[in-house]
Amino acid sequence: QVQLVESGGGLVQAGGSLRLSCAASGIIFSRNAIGWFRQAPGKQRELVAGITSVGITNDAESVKGRFTISRDNARNTLYLQMNSLKPEETAVYYCRADVVEYRWAYWGQGTQVTVST
C-alpha cells in the first residue's frame, strides 16, 4: 500500500519560513521522481518543485531562489524548505510520487500553509 504523508504546514507571517516533509511508504523511494504541488482556493493545482530519482530538480519560476526541494532516500522522505513566503502562496501543499513500479502517480492528503500579511 502506497502512502505519502505530508507534514510541516501551518500559519506563518509573510517573509517567514516553513519546512514541509513528505514521508513515503510502500514504494522503492529512491527509484521515483517526486514533487510538491499546491492548490489555492479557486485555483488549479500547480507544480512547485520536483526532483528526479537522481536528484535533478525543477522549480517553478515563482519560487526560484526561495524554495528548495530535497530528498533523503535513506529516510524515504521528501522536503521542501520555503523561505520568504508570500501571502499569495497560501494553499494546500501536496506531494506526488510518480511510481515507476506501479506506473501510477500517487498523491498525499496535503498540508495547509497559510501566510498572513
C-alpha contacts under 8 A as a table, 3 or more apart, distances in Angstrom:
res1	aa1	res2	aa2	distance
1	Q	25	S	7.59
1	Q	26	G	5.19
2	V	24	A	7.45
2	V	25	S	5.71
2	V	26	G	4.32
2	V	27	I	6.22
2	V	106	Y	7.52
3	Q	23	A	7.90
3	Q	24	A	5.67
3	Q	25	S	5.21
3	Q	26	G	6.36
3	Q	106	Y	7.94
3	Q	108	G	7.01
4	L	22	C	6.19
4	L	23	A	5.61
4	L	24	A	4.61
4	L	25	S	6.66
4	L	95	C	7.17
4	L	96	R	7.72
4	L	106	Y	7.62
4	L	107	W	6.52
4	L	108	G	4.57
4	L	109	Q	7.51
5	V	21	S	7.97
5	V	22	C	5.26
5	V	23	A	5.15
5	V	24	A	6.56
5	V	108	G	5.50
5	V	109	Q	6.73
5	V	110	G	7.70
6	E	20	L	7.00
6	E	21	S	5.49
6	E	22	C	4.24
6	E	23	A	6.48
6	E	94	Y	7.06
6	E	95	C	6.97
6	E	108	G	6.44
6	E	109	Q	7.05
6	E	110	G	5.96
6	E	111	T	5.95
7	S	20	L	5.76
7	S	21	S	5.25
7	S	22	C	6.43
7	S	111	T	6.07
8	G	18	L	7.01
8	G	19	R	5.87
8	G	20	L	4.49
8	G	21	S	6.11
8	G	111	T	7.26
9	G	18	L	7.04
9	G	19	R	7.55
9	G	20	L	6.24
9	G	111	T	5.33
9	G	112	Q	5.27
9	G	113	V	4.90
9	G	114	T	7.90
10	G	18	L	7.95
10	G	111	T	7.94
10	G	112	Q	6.13
10	G	113	V	5.02
10	G	114	T	6.08
11	L	113	V	6.16
11	L	114	T	4.74
11	L	115	V	5.93
11	L	116	S	7.23
12	V	16	G	5.99
12	V	17	S	7.14
12	V	18	L	7.61
12	V	113	V	7.83
12	V	114	T	6.30
12	V	115	V	5.03
12	V	116	S	6.22
13	Q	16	G	5.48
13	Q	85	L	7.72
13	Q	115	V	5.36
13	Q	116	S	4.74
13	Q	117	T	6.13
14	A	84	S	6.90
14	A	85	L	5.42
14	A	86	K	5.12
14	A	87	P	6.02
14	A	115	V	5.64
14	A	116	S	5.65
14	A	117	T	5.47
15	G	83	N	6.97
15	G	84	S	4.01
15	G	85	L	4.88
15	G	86	K	6.36
16	G	83	N	6.08
16	G	84	S	5.33
16	G	85	L	5.57
17	S	81	Q	7.47
17	S	82	M	5.37
17	S	83	N	4.38
17	S	84	S	6.16
17	S	85	L	6.27
18	L	81	Q	6.19
18	L	82	M	5.25
18	L	83	N	6.74
19	R	79	Y	6.89
19	R	80	L	5.58
19	R	81	Q	4.45
19	R	82	M	5.96
20	L	79	Y	5.50
20	L	80	L	4.99
20	L	81	Q	6.44
20	L	82	M	7.89
21	S	77	T	6.66
21	S	78	L	5.63
21	S	79	Y	4.55
21	S	80	L	6.53
22	C	77	T	5.44
22	C	78	L	4.93
22	C	79	Y	6.33
22	C	95	C	6.49
22	C	108	G	7.97
23	A	75	R	7.92
23	A	76	N	6.03
23	A	77	T	4.54
23	A	78	L	6.56
24	A	27	I	7.16
24	A	29	F	7.00
24	A	76	N	5.49
24	A	77	T	6.05
25	S	29	F	7.70
25	S	76	N	7.18
27	I	99	V	7.24
27	I	101	E	7.97
28	I	31	R	5.81
28	I	32	N	7.22
29	F	32	N	5.75
29	F	73	N	6.37
29	F	76	N	5.66
30	S	53	S	5.77
30	S	73	N	5.39
30	S	76	N	7.53
31	R	53	S	5.26
31	R	99	V	7.92
31	R	100	V	7.26
32	N	52	T	6.68
32	N	53	S	5.06
32	N	97	A	6.66
32	N	98	D	5.95
32	N	99	V	5.52
32	N	100	V	6.16
33	A	50	G	7.32
33	A	51	I	5.77
33	A	52	T	4.15
33	A	53	S	5.04
33	A	97	A	6.04
33	A	98	D	5.53
33	A	99	V	7.34
34	I	50	G	5.85
34	I	51	I	5.65
34	I	52	T	6.47
34	I	53	S	7.81
34	I	78	L	7.65
34	I	95	C	7.12
34	I	96	R	5.59
34	I	97	A	4.30
34	I	98	D	6.09
35	G	47	L	7.65
35	G	48	V	7.58
35	G	49	A	5.65
35	G	50	G	3.89
35	G	51	I	5.97
35	G	78	L	7.93
35	G	95	C	5.52
35	G	96	R	5.36
35	G	97	A	6.57
36	W	47	L	6.27
36	W	48	V	5.41
36	W	49	A	5.35
36	W	50	G	6.17
36	W	80	L	7.60
36	W	93	Y	6.78
36	W	94	Y	5.63
36	W	95	C	4.50
36	W	96	R	6.34
37	F	45	R	6.49
37	F	46	E	5.34
37	F	47	L	4.38
37	F	48	V	5.00
37	F	49	A	7.06
37	F	93	Y	5.69
37	F	94	Y	5.12
37	F	95	C	6.13
37	F	96	R	7.43
38	R	45	R	5.44
38	R	46	E	5.49
38	R	47	L	6.61
38	R	48	V	6.63
38	R	91	A	5.90
38	R	92	V	5.46
38	R	93	Y	4.27
38	R	94	Y	5.86
39	Q	43	K	6.24
39	Q	44	Q	5.96
39	Q	45	R	4.30
39	Q	46	E	6.39
39	Q	91	A	5.22
39	Q	92	V	5.36
39	Q	93	Y	6.60
40	A	43	K	5.36
40	A	44	Q	7.28
40	A	45	R	7.35
40	A	89	E	7.61
40	A	90	T	6.38
40	A	91	A	4.19
40	A	92	V	6.40
41	P	91	A	7.00
47	L	50	G	7.58
47	L	59	D	7.98
47	L	60	A	6.64
48	V	59	D	6.04
48	V	60	A	5.27
48	V	63	V	7.17
49	A	57	T	7.08
49	A	58	N	5.47
49	A	59	D	4.23
49	A	60	A	5.99
49	A	68	T	7.97
49	A	69	I	6.42
50	G	57	T	5.54
50	G	58	N	5.12
50	G	59	D	6.48
50	G	69	I	7.02
51	I	54	V	7.87
51	I	55	G	5.60
51	I	56	I	5.37
51	I	57	T	4.31
51	I	58	N	6.35
51	I	69	I	7.07
51	I	70	S	7.22
51	I	71	R	7.82
52	T	55	G	5.09
52	T	56	I	5.19
52	T	57	T	6.51
53	S	56	I	7.52
55	G	70	S	7.85
55	G	71	R	7.78
57	T	69	I	7.28
59	D	63	V	6.67
59	D	64	K	6.08
60	A	63	V	5.64
60	A	64	K	6.47
61	E	64	K	5.39
63	V	66	R	5.46
63	V	67	F	5.52
64	K	67	F	6.19
65	G	68	T	7.77
66	R	82	M	6.18
66	R	83	N	5.11
66	R	84	S	6.26
66	R	85	L	7.98
67	F	80	L	6.73
67	F	81	Q	5.45
67	F	82	M	4.46
67	F	83	N	5.98
68	T	80	L	5.63
68	T	81	Q	5.06
68	T	82	M	6.63
69	I	78	L	7.52
69	I	79	Y	5.70
69	I	80	L	4.58
69	I	81	Q	6.44
70	S	78	L	6.00
70	S	79	Y	5.21
70	S	80	L	6.51
71	R	76	N	7.69
71	R	77	T	5.87
71	R	78	L	4.43
71	R	79	Y	5.96
72	D	75	R	5.45
72	D	76	N	5.99
72	D	77	T	5.35
72	D	78	L	6.38
73	N	76	N	4.78
73	N	77	T	6.49
74	A	77	T	7.90
82	M	85	L	6.63
85	L	89	E	6.81
85	L	115	V	6.77
86	K	89	E	5.42
86	K	90	T	7.61
86	K	115	V	6.20
86	K	116	S	7.97
87	P	90	T	5.72
87	P	114	T	7.35
87	P	115	V	4.60
87	P	116	S	5.63
87	P	117	T	6.15
88	E	115	V	7.52
89	E	113	V	7.79
89	E	114	T	7.55
89	E	115	V	6.79
90	T	112	Q	7.79
90	T	113	V	5.45
90	T	114	T	4.54
90	T	115	V	5.39
91	A	112	Q	6.06
91	A	113	V	5.53
91	A	114	T	6.60
92	V	110	G	5.79
92	V	111	T	5.38
92	V	112	Q	4.36
92	V	113	V	5.98
93	Y	110	G	5.24
93	Y	111	T	5.24
93	Y	112	Q	6.17
93	Y	113	V	6.91
94	Y	107	W	6.82
94	Y	108	G	5.80
94	Y	109	Q	6.66
94	Y	110	G	4.34
94	Y	111	T	6.55
95	C	107	W	5.89
95	C	108	G	5.53
95	C	110	G	7.10
96	R	105	A	6.60
96	R	106	Y	5.50
96	R	107	W	4.52
96	R	108	G	6.46
97	A	105	A	5.52
97	A	106	Y	5.29
97	A	107	W	6.64
98	D	103	R	7.32
98	D	104	W	5.99
98	D	105	A	4.35
98	D	106	Y	6.57
99	V	102	Y	5.60
99	V	103	R	5.70
99	V	104	W	5.46
99	V	105	A	5.82
99	V	106	Y	7.27
100	V	103	R	4.91
100	V	104	W	7.01
